[in-house]
């Protein structure tokens, strides 16, 4: 930058927006911490006979301490309808917004609904989180691409609290399904059994939403014993770490330093001949075969935990100071 120039492939300018509420402030109307006008479920402000709607209003929300500023077209239109009905004397109210959103970043779609993990941690609310990557449609049908998911849910009853997803196709459909589930207080057991449209060009026989429910249900029921990346990084140096991927996949994708490669098909032989000293942690590409590994090892009396999100999760975090570089 000595000459005042810097080469870039892409420059992203994201200035954001802020609500224009000077008039409301002058009128003494209560405002949200974001600066937006605080409204109730009928779009009424703190001053009688004054309503606020759209990008200037912060309505009740299902998360974010009960109120959120969500400057999006969907909530804005619903707020307008509710306010008009209230003014006209009709009984109408806005359901708490879920902060459902999606954006296109080059060739990727990024979607979110409900709580984020940061919000849950900030509130101190107990939660469990699982990761998986699933094809947007049947893998044997041409053009399938992976969608990477993060699901947040209550560890006791499995109530779905939030989700995020990123992929090239099919993200919007899954986020919309999960938004409906959250709006109705559905659990991981409910989404596991959702009867969703299936044909190879559109989905796998087990839709990604169903798979998320299966993983979550296994965690709640204690069938799946998972370890999160932060815990994994704290404990893996003293543990026996097993990579259950085939050698060719491992060589192509990389691996975690200090592990042992025992493909799933050879795990029973390994378990019969080995008495591991200390904790056993398993991982694979996304967490599927490593989960199966924990069930196999349990047959041999070996207590093992699977890294949720697998090597994909590790690789995305390897640049952090406490994550040794992937090999």
C-alpha positions as CSV (number, residue, x, y, z in Angstrom):
1,X,0.0,0.0,0.0
2,X,3.0,2.3,-0.1
3,X,1.9,3.6,-3.5
4,X,-1.7,3.9,-2.4
5,X,-2.8,1.0,-4.5
6,X,-3.8,-2.6,-3.6
7,X,-4.8,-5.3,-6.1
8,X,-8.0,-7.1,-5.4
9,X,-10.0,-9.8,-7.1
10,X,-13.3,-8.6,-5.5
11,X,-14.3,-5.7,-3.3
12,X,-17.4,-6.0,-1.1
13,X,-18.9,-2.8,0.1
14,X,-21.5,-3.6,2.8
15,X,-22.5,-0.3,4.4
16,X,-25.7,-1.6,6.0
17,X,-28.8,0.5,6.9
18,X,-30.1,2.2,9.9
19,X,-33.7,3.3,10.8
20,X,-34.6,7.0,10.4
21,X,-36.5,7.7,13.6
22,X,-35.7,11.3,14.3
23,X,-39.4,12.2,14.1
24,X,-40.3,9.4,16.5
25,X,-37.6,10.5,18.9
26,X,-38.9,14.1,18.8
27,X,-42.4,12.8,19.6
28,X,-41.1,10.9,22.7
29,X,-41.9,7.5,21.2
30,X,-40.0,4.6,22.8
31,X,-37.2,3.2,20.7
32,X,-35.4,-0.1,20.5
33,X,-31.7,-0.4,21.2
34,X,-31.2,-0.5,17.4
35,X,-32.8,2.9,17.1
36,X,-35.9,1.5,15.5
37,X,-39.4,2.3,16.9
38,X,-40.5,-0.3,19.5
39,X,-44.0,-1.7,18.6
40,X,-46.2,-4.3,20.1
41,X,-47.8,-7.2,18.2
42,X,-50.5,-4.8,16.8
43,X,-47.9,-2.3,15.6
44,X,-48.8,0.2,18.3
45,X,-46.1,2.4,19.6
46,X,-45.7,3.8,23.2
47,X,-47.8,6.8,22.2
48,X,-51.5,6.1,21.7
49,X,-53.0,6.2,18.2
50,X,-49.5,6.1,16.6
51,X,-48.5,2.9,14.7
52,X,-45.1,2.1,13.1
53,X,-44.4,-0.5,10.4
54,X,-41.7,-1.6,8.1
55,X,-38.0,-1.0,8.3
56,X,-38.5,1.7,11.0
57,X,-40.2,-0.7,13.4
58,X,-38.8,-3.3,15.9
59,X,-41.7,-5.8,16.6
60,X,-41.8,-8.7,19.1
61,X,-39.4,-11.5,18.2
62,X,-39.1,-15.1,19.1
63,X,-35.4,-14.5,20.0
64,X,-33.1,-11.6,20.7
65,X,-34.5,-10.8,24.1
66,X,-38.1,-10.7,22.7
67,X,-37.7,-7.9,20.2
68,X,-35.8,-7.4,17.0
69,X,-35.2,-5.0,14.2
70,X,-35.5,-7.0,11.0
71,X,-35.5,-4.6,8.0
72,X,-36.8,-7.1,5.4
73,X,-39.7,-7.0,3.0
74,X,-41.6,-10.0,4.3
75,X,-42.0,-8.8,7.9
76,X,-42.6,-5.2,6.6
77,X,-45.6,-6.3,4.5
78,X,-47.1,-8.4,7.4
79,X,-46.7,-5.4,9.7
80,X,-48.5,-3.2,7.3
81,X,-51.5,-5.5,7.1
82,X,-51.6,-5.9,10.9
83,X,-51.5,-2.2,11.5
84,X,-54.3,-1.5,8.9
85,X,-56.5,-4.2,10.5
86,X,-55.9,-2.7,14.0
87,X,-56.7,0.8,12.8
88,X,-59.9,-0.6,11.2
89,X,-60.9,-2.4,14.4
90,X,-60.2,-5.9,13.3
91,X,-58.6,-8.4,15.7
92,X,-55.2,-9.1,14.3
93,X,-51.6,-9.5,15.6
94,X,-48.2,-10.2,14.3
95,X,-46.6,-13.5,15.4
96,X,-43.1,-13.0,16.8
97,X,-40.6,-12.6,14.0
98,X,-38.0,-15.4,13.5
99,X,-35.3,-13.3,11.8
100,X,-35.6,-15.6,8.7
101,X,-33.2,-14.3,6.0
102,X,-31.3,-15.4,3.0
103,X,-28.7,-13.8,0.8
104,X,-26.8,-14.7,-2.3
105,X,-23.0,-14.4,-2.1
106,X,-21.6,-15.0,-5.6
107,X,-22.7,-18.6,-6.4
108,X,-23.6,-19.5,-2.8
109,X,-26.9,-19.0,-0.9
110,X,-26.6,-18.3,2.8
111,X,-29.8,-18.7,5.0
112,X,-30.6,-18.3,8.7
113,X,-33.7,-18.6,10.9
114,X,-34.2,-18.2,14.6
115,X,-31.5,-18.1,17.2
116,X,-27.8,-18.1,16.3
117,X,-25.3,-19.9,18.7
118,X,-23.9,-16.5,19.7
119,X,-27.4,-15.3,20.8
120,X,-28.0,-18.4,22.8
121,X,-24.7,-18.1,24.5
122,X,-25.3,-14.4,25.3
123,X,-28.7,-15.3,26.8
124,X,-27.2,-18.2,28.7
125,X,-29.8,-20.5,27.3
126,X,-29.0,-24.2,27.3
127,X,-28.7,-25.6,23.8
128,X,-27.1,-28.3,21.7
129,X,-25.7,-27.8,18.2
130,X,-25.0,-30.3,15.4
131,X,-23.5,-29.9,12.0
132,X,-24.0,-31.9,8.8
133,X,-23.5,-31.6,5.0
134,X,-26.2,-33.2,2.8
135,X,-26.8,-33.1,-1.0
136,X,-29.5,-30.7,-2.2
137,X,-31.0,-33.6,-4.1
138,X,-30.3,-37.3,-4.7
139,X,-26.5,-37.8,-5.1
140,X,-26.8,-40.1,-8.0
141,X,-28.9,-37.5,-9.9
142,X,-26.7,-35.1,-12.0
143,X,-25.9,-31.7,-10.5
144,X,-26.1,-32.5,-6.8
145,X,-24.2,-30.2,-4.5
146,X,-23.8,-30.2,-0.7
147,X,-25.6,-27.9,1.7
148,X,-23.8,-27.3,4.9
149,X,-26.1,-27.1,8.0
150,X,-26.0,-26.0,11.6
151,X,-28.9,-26.8,13.8
152,X,-29.5,-25.5,17.3
153,X,-32.0,-27.1,19.7
154,X,-33.0,-27.6,23.3
155,X,-30.9,-30.4,24.8
156,X,-33.7,-31.7,27.0
157,X,-36.8,-31.8,24.8
158,X,-35.3,-31.2,21.4
159,X,-37.2,-28.0,20.6
160,X,-35.7,-26.5,17.4
161,X,-34.3,-23.1,18.2
162,X,-32.4,-22.0,15.1
163,X,-30.6,-23.0,12.0
164,X,-28.1,-21.8,9.4
165,X,-27.3,-23.2,6.0
166,X,-25.0,-22.5,3.1
167,X,-24.9,-24.1,-0.3
168,X,-25.4,-23.6,-4.1
169,X,-29.0,-24.8,-4.3
170,X,-31.9,-25.7,-2.1
171,X,-31.0,-23.6,0.9
172,X,-34.2,-21.5,0.7
173,X,-36.5,-24.5,0.8
174,X,-34.8,-26.0,3.9
175,X,-34.7,-22.7,5.8
176,X,-38.4,-22.2,5.0
177,X,-39.3,-25.7,6.4
178,X,-37.2,-25.0,9.5
179,X,-38.9,-21.6,9.9
180,X,-42.3,-23.3,9.9
181,X,-41.0,-25.8,12.5
182,X,-39.7,-23.1,14.8
183,X,-42.9,-21.1,14.5
184,X,-44.9,-24.1,15.7
185,X,-42.4,-25.1,18.5
186,X,-41.6,-28.3,16.7
187,X,-38.8,-30.6,18.0
188,X,-36.0,-32.6,16.3
189,X,-38.4,-35.6,16.6
190,X,-41.0,-33.7,14.6
191,X,-38.6,-32.6,11.8
192,X,-37.1,-36.1,11.7
193,X,-40.6,-37.4,10.6
194,X,-41.7,-34.5,8.3
195,X,-43.3,-36.0,5.1
196,X,-41.5,-33.8,2.5
197,X,-41.7,-33.9,-1.3
198,X,-39.3,-36.4,-2.8
199,X,-38.1,-37.1,-6.3
200,X,-34.4,-37.5,-7.2
201,X,-34.1,-34.1,-9.0
202,X,-35.5,-32.3,-5.9
203,X,-34.3,-34.1,-2.8
204,X,-32.8,-37.2,-1.4
205,X,-35.1,-39.9,0.1
206,X,-34.1,-38.6,3.4
207,X,-34.3,-34.8,3.0
208,X,-31.6,-32.8,4.7
209,X,-34.2,-31.5,7.2
210,X,-35.1,-35.1,8.1
211,X,-31.4,-35.9,8.5
212,X,-30.9,-32.9,10.8
213,X,-33.9,-34.2,12.9
214,X,-32.4,-37.7,13.0
215,X,-29.0,-36.4,14.2
216,X,-30.7,-34.2,16.8
217,X,-33.0,-36.9,18.0
218,X,-30.0,-39.2,18.5
219,X,-28.3,-36.6,20.6
220,X,-31.3,-35.9,22.8
221,X,-31.9,-39.6,23.3
222,X,-28.3,-40.3,24.1
223,X,-27.8,-42.6,21.2
224,X,-25.2,-40.3,19.7
225,X,-22.4,-39.0,22.0
226,X,-20.9,-36.0,20.2
227,X,-18.0,-33.8,20.9
228,X,-17.9,-30.2,19.7
229,X,-14.8,-28.7,18.1
230,X,-13.9,-26.5,21.1
231,X,-13.9,-29.6,23.3
232,X,-12.2,-31.7,20.7
233,X,-9.3,-29.2,20.5
234,X,-8.9,-29.2,24.3
235,X,-8.9,-33.0,24.6
236,X,-7.5,-34.5,21.4
237,X,-3.9,-34.4,22.3
238,X,-4.5,-36.8,25.2
239,X,-7.0,-39.0,23.3
240,X,-6.9,-41.7,20.7
241,X,-8.2,-39.9,17.6
242,X,-9.6,-42.1,14.8
243,X,-10.2,-41.0,11.3
244,X,-12.8,-43.4,9.8
245,X,-12.5,-42.3,6.2
246,X,-11.0,-44.5,3.5
247,X,-7.3,-43.7,2.9
248,X,-8.0,-42.3,-0.6
249,X,-10.6,-39.8,0.8
250,X,-8.3,-38.9,3.6
251,X,-5.4,-38.3,1.2
252,X,-7.6,-36.1,-1.0
253,X,-9.2,-34.1,1.8
254,X,-6.5,-33.9,4.5
255,X,-6.5,-35.0,8.1
256,X,-6.0,-33.9,11.7
257,X,-2.4,-34.2,13.0
258,X,-1.7,-37.0,15.4
259,X,-4.7,-39.1,14.4
260,X,-4.9,-42.8,13.4
261,X,-6.6,-43.9,10.2
262,X,-9.0,-46.8,10.8
263,X,-11.6,-47.1,8.0
264,X,-15.0,-48.0,9.2
265,X,-14.8,-51.5,7.5
266,X,-11.7,-52.3,9.6
267,X,-12.9,-50.9,12.9
268,X,-14.1,-54.2,14.4
269,X,-10.7,-55.7,13.8
270,X,-9.0,-52.7,15.4
271,X,-11.3,-52.8,18.4
272,X,-10.8,-56.5,18.9
273,X,-7.0,-56.1,18.9
274,X,-6.6,-52.8,20.7
275,X,-7.1,-51.6,24.3
276,X,-7.1,-47.8,23.8
277,X,-5.5,-45.8,26.6
278,X,-7.8,-43.0,27.6
279,X,-10.6,-41.3,25.6
280,X,-11.4,-42.2,22.0
281,X,-12.6,-39.5,19.6
282,X,-13.7,-40.3,16.1
283,X,-14.1,-38.1,13.0
284,X,-14.8,-38.4,9.3
285,X,-15.8,-36.0,6.5
286,X,-19.0,-34.7,8.1
287,X,-19.8,-36.9,11.1
288,X,-21.8,-39.8,9.6
289,X,-19.4,-42.7,9.6
290,X,-17.7,-41.5,12.8
291,X,-21.1,-41.7,14.5
292,X,-21.4,-45.3,13.2
293,X,-17.9,-45.9,14.6
294,X,-19.0,-44.9,18.1
295,X,-21.8,-47.5,17.9
296,X,-19.5,-50.2,16.7
297,X,-16.9,-49.4,19.4
298,X,-19.7,-49.5,22.0
299,X,-20.1,-53.2,21.2
300,X,-16.6,-53.7,22.3
301,X,-17.0,-51.8,25.5
302,X,-15.1,-48.8,24.2
303,X,-16.7,-45.4,25.0
304,X,-16.1,-43.1,22.1
305,X,-17.4,-39.7,21.0
306,X,-17.9,-38.3,17.4
307,X,-16.8,-34.9,16.3
308,X,-19.9,-33.2,15.1
309,X,-19.4,-31.6,11.7
310,X,-16.4,-33.8,11.1
311,X,-13.2,-32.8,9.2
312,X,-15.2,-30.1,7.3
313,X,-15.8,-28.4,10.6
314,X,-12.2,-28.7,11.7
315,X,-10.8,-27.5,8.4
316,X,-13.0,-24.4,8.4
317,X,-11.5,-23.5,11.8
318,X,-7.9,-24.5,11.4
319,X,-6.8,-20.9,11.0
320,X,-7.8,-20.2,14.6
321,X,-4.8,-20.0,17.0
322,X,-5.8,-23.1,18.9
323,X,-6.3,-25.4,15.9
324,X,-3.2,-27.1,14.5
325,X,-3.0,-26.8,10.7
326,X,-4.7,-29.7,8.9
327,X,-2.4,-32.0,7.0
